[in-house]
């Protein structure tokens, strides 16, 4: 099974929608869920930071991750964006088949 969920954070809904639209247009993802209002706390360059971000959960396939990553990095505003692929080990087969049918696999 090559289906995966890709987790990403962005500065706001507009950036999330811009990146998701580009990935959908290229058929690199089947779907994106944009969740606004996440409070992120982290250390960056020695300083404790707290930001409100949007979390984006995307459905894709492992074979497309490198092209997906390249597209995200070309559009993302962060110097080091959070972008992680998580393999789906089990799922509802009709949904997994839909992911494959909606992407350019």
N, CA, C and O of each residue as an XYZ file, in Angstrom:
420
protein
N       0.839     -1.178      0.000
C       0.000      0.000      0.000
C       0.889      1.248      0.000
O       1.771      1.379      0.849
N       0.664      2.152     -0.935
C       1.517      3.336     -1.029
C       0.820      4.613     -0.581
O       1.435      5.680     -0.587
N      -0.439      4.528     -0.195
C      -1.172      5.720      0.215
C      -0.561      6.289      1.489
O      -0.038      5.561      2.333
N      -0.643      7.619      1.602
C      -0.077      8.285      2.769
C      -0.864      9.541      3.094
O      -1.584     10.083      2.255
N      -0.710      9.989      4.328
C      -1.202     11.288      4.761
C       0.023     12.179      4.881
O       1.033     11.778      5.460
N      -0.060     13.372      4.343
C       1.035     14.332      4.445
C       0.580     15.451      5.383
O      -0.459     16.077      5.173
N       1.385     15.683      6.421
C       1.123     16.715      7.424
C       1.982     17.929      7.113
O       3.178     17.804      6.850
N       1.364     19.108      7.146
C       2.103     20.336      6.880
C       1.484     21.454      7.711
O       0.276     21.464      7.945
N       2.314     22.391      8.154
C       1.802     23.607      8.773
C       2.189     24.792      7.893
O       3.229     24.789      7.234
N       1.322     25.809      7.900
C       1.542     27.030      7.120
C       1.118     28.229      7.962
O       0.487     28.076      9.007
N       1.472     29.417      7.495
C       1.212     30.614      8.298
C      -0.273     30.983      8.392
O      -0.691     31.592      9.376
N      -1.081     30.620      7.376
C      -2.498     30.978      7.425
C      -3.300     30.222      6.363
O      -2.740     29.479      5.557
N      -4.611     30.423      6.378
C      -5.514     29.738      5.450
C      -5.198     30.073      3.994
O      -5.259     29.189      3.140
N      -4.867     31.307      3.695
C      -4.597     31.682      2.304
C      -3.404     30.907      1.745
O      -3.447     30.416      0.617
N      -2.340     30.802      2.543
C      -1.182     30.038      2.076
C      -1.540     28.558      1.935
O      -1.108     27.904      0.986
N      -2.316     28.035      2.863
C      -2.747     26.635      2.782
C      -3.533     26.385      1.497
O      -3.292     25.405      0.792
N      -4.468     27.275      1.202
C      -5.287     27.109     -0.005
C      -4.454     27.226     -1.279
O      -4.684     26.491     -2.239
N      -3.499     28.137     -1.293
C      -2.634     28.303     -2.468
C      -1.827     27.030     -2.728
O      -1.760     26.553     -3.861
N      -1.224     26.490     -1.692
C      -0.407     25.282     -1.846
C      -1.293     24.089     -2.201
O      -0.959     23.316     -3.099
N      -2.413     23.936     -1.506
C      -3.314     22.808     -1.797
C      -3.822     22.864     -3.239
O      -3.877     21.837     -3.915
N      -4.188     24.043     -3.707
C      -4.681     24.174     -5.082
C      -3.612     23.767     -6.096
O      -3.916     23.089     -7.078
N      -2.377     24.172     -5.866
C      -1.289     23.802     -6.782
C      -1.074     22.290     -6.786
O      -0.855     21.696     -7.841
N      -1.136     21.669     -5.613
C      -0.944     20.220     -5.532
C      -2.106     19.461     -6.164
O      -1.901     18.438     -6.818
N      -3.319     19.958     -5.972
C      -4.477     19.332     -6.608
C      -4.403     19.458     -8.123
O      -4.694     18.505     -8.847
N      -4.015     20.632     -8.599
C      -3.909     20.857    -10.047
C      -2.909     19.902    -10.683
O      -3.130     19.413    -11.792
N      -1.816     19.637     -9.988
C      -0.789     18.717    -10.502
C      -1.111     17.251    -10.221
O      -0.342     16.361    -10.584
N      -2.264     17.003     -9.566
C      -2.681     15.647     -9.193
C      -1.674     14.956     -8.276
O      -1.468     13.746     -8.366
N      -1.049     15.739     -7.393
C      -0.111     15.192     -6.421
C      -0.796     14.824     -5.111
O      -0.241     14.085     -4.298
N      -2.000     15.341     -4.912
C      -2.816     14.963     -3.763
C      -4.242     14.717     -4.236
O      -4.664     15.221     -5.277
N      -4.975     13.932     -3.452
C      -6.385     13.702     -3.746
C      -7.273     14.684     -2.989
O      -8.377     15.002     -3.431
N      -6.785     15.160     -1.847
C      -7.604     15.976     -0.959
C      -6.701     16.709      0.022
O      -5.614     16.237      0.354
N      -7.159     17.857      0.477
C      -6.470     18.580      1.551
C      -7.503     19.044      2.560
O      -8.525     19.621      2.189
N      -7.243     18.797      3.816
C      -8.062     19.315      4.906
C      -7.276     20.434      5.573
O      -6.153     20.226      6.033
N      -7.867     21.613      5.623
C      -7.205     22.779      6.197
C      -7.860     23.084      7.539
O      -9.064     23.327      7.618
N      -7.050     23.068      8.585
C      -7.541     23.275      9.944
C      -6.889     24.547     10.481
O      -5.688     24.580     10.746
N      -7.690     25.575     10.632
C      -7.169     26.863     11.098
C      -7.077     26.920     12.618
O      -7.765     26.182     13.323
N      -6.224     27.801     13.107
C      -6.197     28.119     14.522
C      -5.318     27.242     15.385
O      -5.463     27.255     16.607
N      -4.415     26.483     14.797
C      -3.504     25.662     15.593
C      -2.501     26.566     16.292
O      -1.907     27.446     15.668
N      -2.316     26.348     17.574
C      -1.303     27.095     18.313
C      -0.029     26.271     18.294
O       0.004     25.155     18.812
N       1.008     26.813     17.706
C       2.298     26.126     17.612
C       3.297     26.828     18.511
O       3.467     28.045     18.450
N       3.955     26.038     19.346
C       5.015     26.561     20.216
C       6.292     25.804     19.875
O       6.292     24.577     19.781
N       7.382     26.550     19.690
C       8.638     25.939     19.274
C       9.788     26.891     19.571
O       9.584     28.073     19.844
N      10.982     26.358     19.511
C      12.171     27.192     19.634
C      12.756     27.384     18.246
O      12.918     26.424     17.493
N      13.071     28.627     17.912
C      13.658     28.931     16.615
C      14.776     29.942     16.818
O      14.557     31.045     17.317
N      15.969     29.544     16.425
C      17.149     30.403     16.536
C      17.321     30.933     17.961
O      17.622     32.107     18.178
N      17.118     30.020     18.933
C      17.333     30.342     20.331
C      16.214     31.090     21.016
O      16.348     31.457     22.184
N      15.125     31.325     20.331
C      14.019     32.086     20.894
C      12.766     31.219     20.971
O      12.456     30.502     20.020
N      12.047     31.275     22.081
C      10.782     30.566     22.219
C       9.718     31.323     21.437
O       9.530     32.524     21.630
N       9.030     30.617     20.560
C       8.036     31.239     19.686
C       6.668     30.605     19.906
O       6.564     29.427     20.248
N       5.638     31.387     19.710
C       4.258     30.902     19.727
C       3.535     31.581     18.575
O       3.507     32.809     18.488
N       2.958     30.789     17.701
C       2.273     31.310     16.509
C       0.936     30.600     16.334
O       0.765     29.467     16.783
N       0.011     31.254     15.696
C      -1.218     30.603     15.257
C      -1.019     30.263     13.791
O      -0.735     31.137     12.972
N      -1.171     28.992     13.470
C      -0.936     28.493     12.119
C      -2.153     27.725     11.628
O      -3.123     27.526     12.358
N      -2.078     27.305     10.388
C      -3.051     26.363      9.833
C      -2.332     25.036      9.632
O      -1.185     24.993      9.188
N      -3.027     23.960      9.967
C      -2.519     22.608      9.722
C      -3.196     22.102      8.463
O      -4.402     22.276      8.285
N      -2.422     21.477      7.591
C      -2.961     20.907      6.368
C      -2.663     19.414      6.375
O      -1.510     18.999      6.491
N      -3.720     18.611      6.250
C      -3.595     17.163      6.123
C      -3.983     16.810      4.699
O      -5.085     17.122      4.248
N      -3.067     16.155      3.994
C      -3.295     15.838      2.582
C      -3.212     14.340      2.358
O      -2.441     13.646      3.020
N      -4.008     13.846      1.423
C      -3.967     12.430      1.071
C      -3.248     12.296     -0.261
O      -3.585     12.970     -1.234
N      -2.255     11.420     -0.290
C      -1.431     11.250     -1.480
C      -0.875      9.829     -1.506
O      -1.381      8.935     -0.829
N       0.171      9.640     -2.298
C       0.846      8.348     -2.419
C       2.350      8.566     -2.318
O       2.881      9.588     -2.753
N       3.015      7.586     -1.739
C       4.451      7.683     -1.478
C       5.244      8.019     -2.743
O       6.198      8.795     -2.692
N       4.854      7.444     -3.859
C       5.581      7.654     -5.111
C       5.561      9.116     -5.570
O       6.396      9.525     -6.377
N       4.620      9.890     -5.063
C       4.482     11.294     -5.470
C       5.119     12.268     -4.480
O       5.132     13.475     -4.722
N       5.650     11.752     -3.361
C       6.095     12.643     -2.289
C       7.205     13.596     -2.716
O       7.157     14.773     -2.359
N       8.191     13.137     -3.457
C       9.307     14.027     -3.817
C       8.834     15.191     -4.682
O       9.270     16.324     -4.479
N       7.953     14.932     -5.641
C       7.412     16.015     -6.470
C       6.502     16.919     -5.636
O       6.514     18.138     -5.802
N       5.715     16.320     -4.743
C       4.876     17.090     -3.829
C       5.747     18.014     -2.985
O       5.457     19.204     -2.859
N       6.811     17.468     -2.410
C       7.722     18.253     -1.571
C       8.334     19.405     -2.360
O       8.400     20.530     -1.865
N       8.774     19.135     -3.566
C       9.377     20.175     -4.397
C       8.382     21.308     -4.664
O       8.741     22.484     -4.605
N       7.146     20.950     -4.953
C       6.113     21.956     -5.202
C       5.850     22.771     -3.940
O       5.769     23.998     -4.001
N       5.716     22.099     -2.800
C       5.479     22.798     -1.537
C       6.621     23.771     -1.240
O       6.379     24.929     -0.901
N       7.859     23.304     -1.368
C       9.003     24.155     -1.045
C       9.082     25.383     -1.953
O       9.591     26.425     -1.542
N       8.580     25.265     -3.184
C       8.606     26.412     -4.102
C       7.544     27.459     -3.748
O       7.633     28.602     -4.195
N       6.545     27.078     -2.952
C       5.431     27.981     -2.635
C       5.364     28.384     -1.166
O       4.730     29.388     -0.839
N       5.983     27.647     -0.297
C       5.862     27.844      1.154
C       6.674     29.047      1.610
O       7.762     29.304      1.093
N       6.145     29.779      2.575
C       6.818     30.996      3.042
C       7.856     30.744      4.133
O       8.668     31.624      4.418
N       7.847     29.562      4.748
C       8.777     29.292      5.844
C      10.143     28.864      5.334
O      10.262     28.251      4.273
N      11.161     29.193      6.099
C      12.522     28.770      5.786
C      12.664     27.252      5.919
O      13.319     26.612      5.097
N      12.052     26.683      6.948
C      12.094     25.228      7.177
C      10.663     24.766      7.470
O      10.289     24.629      8.635
N       9.864     24.524      6.434
C       8.477     24.122      6.680
C       8.369     22.703      7.238
O       9.173     21.828      6.920
N       7.354     22.501      8.077
C       7.012     21.153      8.538
C       6.306     20.453      7.389
O       5.268     20.917      6.917
N       6.859     19.351      6.943
C       6.275     18.576      5.856
C       6.671     17.125      6.085
O       7.833     16.755      5.922
N       5.690     16.305      6.466
C       5.967     14.932      6.861
C       4.976     14.001      6.191
O       3.770     14.247      6.217
N       5.480     12.934      5.591
C       4.629     11.906      5.015
C       4.457     10.763      6.001
O       5.436     10.273      6.565
N       3.219     10.337      6.210
C       2.907      9.267      7.157
C       2.202      8.150      6.392
O       1.113      8.346      5.853
N       2.823      6.999      6.352
C       2.281      5.853      5.615
C       0.962      5.396      6.234
O       0.821      5.332      7.455
N       0.008      5.081      5.373
C      -1.263      4.504      5.822
C      -1.094      2.990      5.819
O      -0.895      2.384      4.767
N      -1.175      2.384      6.998
C      -1.023      0.931      7.111
C      -2.336      0.188      6.913
O      -2.337     -0.978      6.518
N      -3.443      0.848      7.182
C      -4.755      0.226      7.030
C      -5.762      1.328      6.739
O      -5.586      2.471      7.159
N      -6.813      0.974      6.019
C      -7.835      1.965      5.714
C      -8.994      1.339      4.969
O      -8.937      0.174      4.574
N     -10.036      2.109      4.780
C     -11.221      1.688      4.040
C     -10.842      1.617      2.558
O     -10.565      2.644      1.938
N     -10.830      0.422      1.997
C     -10.296      0.218      0.643
C     -10.931      1.122     -0.418
O     -10.204      1.642     -1.264
N     -12.254      1.335     -0.414
C     -12.803      2.255     -1.420
C     -12.215      3.671     -1.315
O     -12.015      4.335     -2.332
N     -11.940      4.131     -0.091
C     -11.320      5.444      0.086
C      -9.880      5.439     -0.418
O      -9.450      6.382     -1.083
N      -9.135      4.382     -0.102
C      -7.752      4.282     -0.579
C      -7.713      4.217     -2.104
O      -6.841      4.817     -2.732
N      -8.650      3.495     -2.692
C      -8.735      3.423     -4.159
C      -9.041      4.807     -4.736
O      -8.526      5.166     -5.795
N      -9.873      5.578     -4.047
C     -10.182      6.930     -4.502
C      -8.933      7.804     -4.484
O      -8.714      8.587     -5.408
N      -8.113      7.679     -3.445
C      -6.846      8.433     -3.403
C      -6.019      8.109     -4.635
O      -5.521      9.014     -5.304
N      -5.870      6.842     -4.936
C      -5.069      6.426     -6.108
C      -5.692      6.964     -7.393
O      -4.969      7.399     -8.289
N      -7.006      6.941     -7.498
C      -7.661      7.388     -8.740
C      -7.579      8.895     -8.933
O      -7.605      9.373    -10.067
N      -7.481      9.640     -7.859
C      -7.436     11.103     -7.954
C      -6.029     11.662     -8.146
O      -5.866     12.831     -8.496
N      -5.026     10.841     -7.921
C      -3.656     11.299     -8.102
C      -3.118     10.737     -9.416
O      -3.750      9.894    -10.052
N      -1.949     11.217     -9.808
C      -1.417     10.829    -11.114
C      -0.617      9.533    -11.072
O       0.313      9.350    -11.858
N      -0.972      8.636    -10.162
C      -0.296      7.345    -10.098
C      -0.607      6.491    -11.292
O      -0.114      5.368    -11.392
